[in-house]
Amino acid sequence: MTGTAAAGRWSCSRVDYGSAGAPADLVRPAPLEAVFTRLERLRSGAGASLASWAGRLAAKHAVIEALGYDRAPGPLSEVEILPATPPGCRRGQACPHGHPPAVRFGGKLAERAAGAGIARIQVSVSHTSHVALAVALVTRTPNGG
């Protein structure tokens, strides 16, 4: 589901992970490396539940759709969803606290995003015991696409 608002374009995405037994089940037939960056795999692999993997995947899909794509123009690993590190946090990405997610782009998607006049992307992720849901809001600069 996508839409537009005065602030920009938004999208939400859901991932049902109730029947998945492992993170690879969420992305088959793609390998985990094509969907999650190295840092995402380290973060989610460090004792995180399947809900964390599914939430991150839902966030990636929501961001892609909020950017106006029906599907990812490249590998999903070009969208990185990791906790934002607030200025007062000394642990950085290793911090175990629930900081809000931040979005970073890599590869060709980074070039496309830079040229699209994106001012900010906000993501919210939540989950139940079987479903992860993410909402993304893309705000563009006044002269942006």
C-alpha positions as CSV (number, residue, x, y, z in Angstrom):
1,M,0.0,0.0,0.0
2,T,1.3,3.4,-0.9
3,G,0.1,6.9,-0.8
4,T,1.0,10.6,-0.9
5,A,0.7,13.2,1.8
6,A,1.7,16.9,2.0
7,A,5.1,15.8,3.4
8,G,5.9,13.3,0.7
9,R,5.2,9.7,-0.3
10,W,4.6,6.8,2.1
11,S,4.3,3.1,1.8
12,C,3.8,0.1,4.2
13,S,4.8,-3.4,3.8
14,R,4.2,-6.6,5.7
15,V,6.2,-9.9,5.9
16,D,4.5,-13.0,7.3
17,Y,7.2,-15.0,9.0
18,G,5.1,-17.4,10.9
19,S,6.0,-20.4,8.7
20,A,9.7,-19.5,8.3
21,G,12.2,-21.5,10.3
22,A,15.3,-19.4,9.5
23,P,16.1,-16.0,7.9
24,A,17.0,-17.7,4.6
25,D,13.3,-18.8,4.4
26,L,12.2,-15.2,4.2
27,V,14.2,-14.4,1.1
28,R,14.3,-17.6,-0.9
29,P,15.4,-18.1,-3.7
30,A,17.7,-15.2,-3.2
31,P,20.7,-15.6,-0.9
32,L,20.8,-13.6,2.3
33,E,23.8,-11.6,0.9
34,A,21.6,-10.3,-2.0
35,V,19.0,-9.0,0.5
36,F,20.9,-7.9,3.6
37,T,24.1,-6.0,3.9
38,R,27.0,-7.3,5.9
39,L,26.2,-5.0,8.8
40,E,22.5,-6.0,8.7
41,R,23.5,-9.7,8.8
42,L,25.8,-9.1,11.7
43,R,23.2,-7.1,13.6
44,S,20.3,-9.6,13.0
45,G,22.5,-12.6,13.4
46,A,23.7,-11.6,16.9
47,G,21.0,-13.4,18.7
48,A,18.1,-11.5,17.1
49,S,14.8,-13.2,16.6
50,L,13.3,-14.0,13.2
51,A,11.0,-11.0,13.8
52,S,14.0,-8.7,13.5
53,W,14.9,-10.1,10.1
54,A,11.3,-9.9,8.9
55,G,10.9,-6.3,10.2
56,R,14.1,-5.3,8.4
57,L,12.8,-7.0,5.2
58,A,9.4,-5.3,5.5
59,A,11.2,-1.9,5.9
60,K,13.3,-2.5,2.8
61,H,10.1,-3.2,0.8
62,A,8.3,-0.2,2.2
63,V,11.2,2.1,1.4
64,I,11.4,0.8,-2.2
65,E,7.7,1.4,-2.7
66,A,7.8,4.8,-1.1
67,L,10.5,5.8,-3.6
68,G,8.0,5.0,-6.3
69,Y,9.3,1.6,-7.5
70,D,7.0,-1.4,-7.9
71,R,10.0,-3.6,-7.1
72,A,13.6,-3.0,-6.3
73,P,15.6,-1.6,-9.2
74,G,18.7,-3.6,-7.9
75,P,19.5,-5.9,-5.1
76,L,17.6,-5.3,-1.8
77,S,21.0,-5.1,-0.2
78,E,21.3,-1.6,-1.7
79,V,18.8,-0.5,1.0
80,E,20.3,-0.8,4.5
81,I,18.1,-0.6,7.6
82,L,20.0,-0.3,10.8
83,P,19.3,1.5,14.1
84,A,20.1,5.2,14.1
85,T,22.8,6.0,16.6
86,P,21.8,9.1,18.6
87,P,24.7,11.5,19.4
88,G,24.8,10.5,23.1
89,C,25.2,6.8,22.5
90,R,28.8,5.6,22.7
91,R,28.1,2.0,21.6
92,G,27.2,2.9,18.0
93,Q,25.8,0.0,15.9
94,A,26.7,-2.3,18.8
95,C,24.2,-0.7,21.1
96,P,21.6,-3.2,22.3
97,H,18.9,-0.5,22.9
98,G,16.1,0.0,20.5
99,H,17.1,3.1,18.6
100,P,14.8,4.1,15.7
101,P,15.7,2.6,12.3
102,A,17.7,4.6,9.8
103,V,17.9,4.1,6.0
104,R,21.1,4.1,4.0
105,F,21.5,3.4,0.3
106,G,24.3,1.8,-1.6
107,G,25.2,1.0,-5.2
108,K,23.1,2.4,-8.0
109,L,20.2,3.1,-5.7
110,A,22.3,5.6,-3.8
111,E,22.9,7.5,-7.0
112,R,19.2,7.4,-7.9
113,A,18.2,8.6,-4.5
114,A,20.7,11.4,-4.5
115,G,19.4,12.6,-7.9
116,A,15.7,12.4,-6.7
117,G,15.9,15.2,-4.2
118,I,15.2,13.2,-1.1
119,A,15.4,15.2,2.1
120,R,14.6,12.5,4.6
121,I,13.3,8.9,4.9
122,Q,11.6,7.8,8.1
123,V,10.8,4.2,8.9
124,S,8.8,2.6,11.6
125,V,8.9,-1.2,12.2
126,S,6.7,-3.3,14.4
127,H,5.8,-7.0,14.7
128,T,3.5,-9.6,16.2
129,S,4.5,-13.2,16.8
130,H,4.0,-14.0,13.1
131,V,3.9,-10.7,11.1
132,A,6.3,-7.8,10.7
133,L,5.0,-4.5,9.4
134,A,7.0,-1.4,8.3
135,V,5.9,2.1,7.2
136,A,8.2,4.4,5.3
137,L,7.8,8.1,4.6
138,V,9.9,9.8,2.0
139,T,10.2,13.5,2.2
140,R,11.6,15.3,-0.8
141,T,13.3,18.7,-1.0
142,P,11.1,21.5,-2.5
143,N,12.8,21.0,-5.9
144,G,13.0,17.2,-5.6
145,G,11.2,14.6,-7.8
